[in-house]
Amino acid sequence: MDFSSAADELYGVLPAEFVATRKRLAQEAKAAGDAALAKRIGALRRPTLSAWAVNLLSRSAAGDLGDLLDIGDEIRAAWGSGRGLGDLERRRAALVGALVRTTGDLAAEAGNPLREQAVREVEDTLQAATVDAGIAGEVREGRLPQPRSHTGFVPAGFPMAPANGRQREEAPAEEKKKGPPEKEPAKEPERARSNVTRTSAARAKRAETLGRRAGQAERKLAEREERAAEAGREAEEASAEVGRLRRELDRAVAERDAAARRAERAEQNRARAEEAAREARRAAAEARRAADRDADHG
């Protein structure tokens, strides 16, 4: 067993089975003499429901997911020029919608239907995978511990996208048609662009902060869910132990009662035997006395 195969197995199980599977794999690695591997496995975090659903999608619909990630590659390549983004965005939107529905169906079939919040997190993760190559790799690998999102400058169609490339390309033609701009009016567009830049930067910083807080909240939630699962498992084990001890106690009580009944019967038999012995002694004494009387009269 190596780390990759262990992680693949671990992130492929149901969320409710994660903690027990992680413990088993860590114990197997430790028993094999690989303490470092056991420690790495033990450090893997239990996925949130939405992250588990995306991992399930990567295993069950790898082909369709691969199509979306390929479009993400094309979007990132086209971002510099702005050409062809419209068609790519339409294709991306259609695939994201279809994959979100597929993820919901897969999760429901596995016994873990997704609520509205989890569905949004699945969609955010798939959208982010088309923008960020690192997130795309995580999604393709299928070992997400929590959902992903993207903040900052992104391709058109995402929040905080800059003006599209077509506007930049058309500007020279407009300048040729209108002639050189007058000196004073040129300052206003420059000031407006500066204001837009500052506003976008502020929004990007705020979005990054909110994203960081959301990530921290997700990690805390995952840790609490994991602790709750471990506590539940320990409670089940304790309940099973109590049941076993109760059964042993019941058996011991039954054996004690049976022994008491046997002892009582033995005591009764002993008393009857002693009474029979006394009767026999009395009969023997009476017989001797009768014999003696007969001898005297004879």
C-alpha positions in Angstrom: 0.0 0.0 0.0 1.3 3.5 -0.9 -0.2 6.9 0.0 -1.8 7.5 -3.4 -3.7 4.2 -3.3 -4.7 4.7 0.3 -6.0 8.2 -0.4 -7.9 7.0 -3.5 -9.6 4.4 -1.4 -10.3 6.7 1.5 -11.9 9.5 -0.6 -14.0 7.0 -2.5 -16.0 5.8 0.6 -19.1 7.3 2.0 -18.6 10.2 4.4 -20.0 8.1 7.3 -17.4 5.4 6.6 -14.4 7.8 6.3 -13.2 7.8 9.9 -13.3 4.0 10.3 -11.6 3.5 6.9 -8.9 6.0 7.7 -8.2 4.3 11.0 -8.0 0.9 9.3 -5.7 2.1 6.6 -3.4 3.8 9.1 -3.3 0.7 11.2 -2.4 -1.4 8.2 0.4 1.0 7.3 1.7 0.9 10.9 1.5 -2.9 11.0 3.5 -3.0 7.8 6.2 -0.9 9.6 5.6 2.3 7.7 4.9 4.8 10.6 5.4 7.8 8.3 2.7 6.6 5.9 0.4 5.9 8.8 0.8 9.4 10.0 0.1 10.9 6.5 -3.0 8.8 6.2 -4.1 9.8 9.7 -3.8 13.5 8.7 -6.2 13.3 5.8 -9.4 15.3 6.5 -12.9 14.0 6.2 -14.6 15.6 3.2 -17.6 17.8 3.4 -20.8 16.5 1.7 -20.3 18.7 -1.4 -16.6 17.8 -1.7 -17.4 14.1 -1.4 -20.0 14.6 -4.1 -17.4 16.2 -6.5 -15.0 13.3 -5.7 -17.8 10.9 -6.6 -18.4 12.7 -9.8 -14.7 12.5 -10.7 -14.9 8.7 -10.3 -18.3 8.0 -11.9 -18.4 10.6 -14.7 -14.7 11.2 -15.5 -15.3 11.6 -19.2 -17.9 14.4 -18.9 -15.9 16.1 -16.2 -12.8 15.9 -18.4 -14.7 17.7 -21.1 -15.4 20.6 -18.7 -11.8 20.8 -17.5 -10.6 20.8 -21.2 -12.9 23.8 -21.8 -11.3 25.4 -18.8 -7.9 25.0 -20.4 -9.3 26.7 -23.6 -10.8 29.6 -21.5 -7.5 30.2 -19.8 -5.7 30.2 -23.1 -8.2 32.6 -24.7 -8.3 34.9 -21.7 -5.3 37.0 -22.9 -6.8 37.9 -26.2 -10.5 37.8 -25.3 -11.3 36.0 -28.6 -13.7 33.1 -28.7 -14.7 33.4 -25.0 -18.4 33.8 -25.8 -18.7 30.3 -27.3 -16.5 28.8 -24.6 -18.6 30.3 -21.9 -21.8 28.9 -23.4 -20.3 25.5 -23.6 -19.0 25.8 -20.1 -22.3 26.9 -18.7 -24.1 23.9 -20.4 -21.6 21.4 -19.1 -21.6 22.8 -15.5 -25.4 22.6 -15.4 -25.4 19.1 -16.6 -22.6 18.0 -14.3 -24.3 19.6 -11.2 -27.5 17.6 -12.0 -25.4 14.4 -12.5 -23.6 15.0 -9.2 -27.0 15.4 -7.4 -28.3 12.1 -9.0 -25.1 10.2 -8.0 -25.2 11.5 -4.4 -28.9 10.6 -4.0 -28.2 7.1 -5.4 -25.4 6.7 -2.9 -27.8 7.6 0.0 -26.6 11.2 0.6 -28.9 13.6 -1.3 -27.6 17.2 -1.6 -29.3 20.2 -0.1 -29.3 23.6 -1.8 -26.1 24.8 -0.1 -24.2 21.7 -1.1 -25.5 22.0 -4.7 -24.2 25.6 -4.8 -20.8 24.5 -3.4 -20.6 21.8 -6.1 -21.3 24.4 -8.8 -18.8 26.8 -7.4 -16.2 24.1 -7.3 -16.8 23.2 -11.0 -16.8 26.8 -12.0 -13.5 27.4 -10.1 -12.0 24.3 -11.8 -12.4 26.0 -15.2 -10.6 29.1 -14.0 -7.8 27.8 -11.8 -5.5 25.0 -13.2 -4.6 24.0 -9.6 -8.2 23.5 -8.6 -8.8 21.6 -11.9 -6.1 19.2 -10.9 -7.6 18.6 -7.5 -11.1 18.0 -9.0 -9.7 15.6 -11.5 -7.8 13.7 -8.8 -11.0 13.2 -6.8 -9.6 13.8 -3.3 -11.1 17.1 -2.3 -11.6 17.5 1.5 -13.8 20.7 1.0 -15.4 22.6 -1.9 -13.4 25.2 -3.8 -14.1 28.7 -5.1 -12.1 31.3 -7.0 -11.6 35.0 -6.2 -9.7 37.7 -8.1 -9.4 38.4 -11.8 -11.1 35.6 -13.9 -12.4 35.1 -17.4 -15.5 36.8 -18.6 -18.7 35.6 -17.1 -17.1 35.3 -13.6 -17.3 38.1 -10.9 -14.9 40.9 -11.3 -13.9 40.2 -14.9 -12.2 43.1 -16.7 -13.6 44.6 -19.8 -13.7 42.1 -22.7 -11.0 42.0 -25.3 -13.3 43.2 -28.0 -13.5 46.7 -26.4 -9.7 46.9 -26.4 -9.5 45.8 -30.0 -12.2 48.3 -31.2 -10.7 51.3 -29.4 -8.0 52.0 -32.0 -10.6 52.0 -34.8 -12.7 54.5 -32.9 -9.7 56.7 -32.4 -9.0 56.6 -36.1 -12.5 57.6 -36.9 -12.8 60.4 -34.3 -9.3 61.6 -34.6 -7.0 62.4 -31.7 -8.9 63.2 -28.4 -8.6 66.6 -26.9 -6.2 66.9 -24.0 -8.7 67.7 -21.3 -11.4 65.1 -22.0 -8.7 62.4 -22.1 -8.2 62.9 -18.3 -11.8 61.8 -17.4 -11.6 58.3 -19.0 -8.2 57.9 -17.3 -9.6 59.0 -14.0 -12.6 56.7 -14.5 -10.4 53.7 -15.3 -8.3 54.5 -12.2 -11.4 54.5 -10.1 -12.6 51.2 -11.6 -9.2 49.7 -11.0 -9.3 50.8 -7.3 -12.9 49.5 -6.9 -12.1 46.2 -8.5 -9.0 45.8 -6.4 -11.0 46.6 -3.2 -13.7 44.1 -4.3 -11.1 41.5 -5.1 -9.4 42.0 -1.7 -12.8 41.7 0.1 -13.7 38.6 -1.9 -10.4 37.1 -1.1 -10.9 37.8 2.6 -14.4 36.3 2.5 -13.1 33.3 0.7 -10.5 32.8 3.3 -13.0 33.0 6.1 -15.3 30.6 4.2 -12.4 28.2 3.9 -11.7 28.4 7.6 -15.3 27.9 8.4 -15.4 24.8 6.1 -12.3 23.4 7.8 -13.8 23.9 11.3 -17.1 22.3 10.2 -15.2 19.3 8.7 -13.2 19.0 12.0 -16.4 19.1 14.1 -18.2 16.6 11.8 -15.2 14.3 12.1 -15.1 14.6 15.9 -18.8 14.0 16.0 -18.4 10.9 13.8 -15.6 9.6 16.0 -17.7 10.3 19.1 -20.6 8.4 17.5 -18.3 5.5 16.6 -17.0 5.4 20.2 -20.5 5.5 21.6 -21.5 2.6 19.3 -18.5 0.6 20.5 -19.3 1.4 24.1 -22.9 0.4 23.6 -21.8 -2.8 22.1 -19.5 -3.5 25.0 -22.3 -2.7 27.5 -24.5 -5.2 25.6 -21.8 -7.9 25.7 -21.2 -7.4 29.5 -25.0 -7.4 30.1 -25.3 -10.7 28.2 -22.4 -12.2 30.3 -24.1 -11.0 33.5 -27.3 -12.6 32.4 -25.5 -15.9 31.7 -23.7 -15.7 35.1 -27.0 -15.0 37.0 -28.7 -17.9 35.1 -25.8 -20.2 36.0 -25.9 -19.1 39.6 -29.6 -19.7 39.9 -29.2 -23.2 38.3 -26.4 -24.0 40.8 -28.7 -22.8 43.6 -31.5 -25.1 42.4 -29.1 -28.1 42.1 -27.8 -27.4 45.7 -31.4 -27.2 47.0 -32.2 -30.5 45.3 -29.1 -32.1 46.7 -29.9 -30.9 50.2 -33.4 -32.3 49.9 -32.0 -35.7 48.7 -29.5 -35.7 51.6 -32.3 -35.0 54.1 -34.4 -37.8 52.7 -31.4 -40.2 52.8 -30.7 -39.3 56.4 -34.4 -39.9 57.3 -34.3 -43.2 55.5 -31.2 -44.2 57.5 -32.8 -43.3 60.8 -35.9 -45.4 59.8 -33.6 -48.3 59.0 -31.7 -48.0 62.3 -35.0 -47.9 64.2 -36.2 -50.9 62.3 -33.0 -52.8 63.1 -33.2 -51.9 66.8 -36.8 -53.1 67.0 -35.9 -56.3 65.3 -33.0 -56.9 67.8 -35.4 -56.3 70.7 -37.9 -58.7 69.3 -35.3 -61.3 68.9 -34.1 -60.9 72.4 -37.6 -61.3 73.8 -38.1 -64.5 71.8 -34.8 -65.8 73.2 -35.8 -65.1 76.8 -39.2 -66.8 76.5 -37.7 -69.8 74.8 
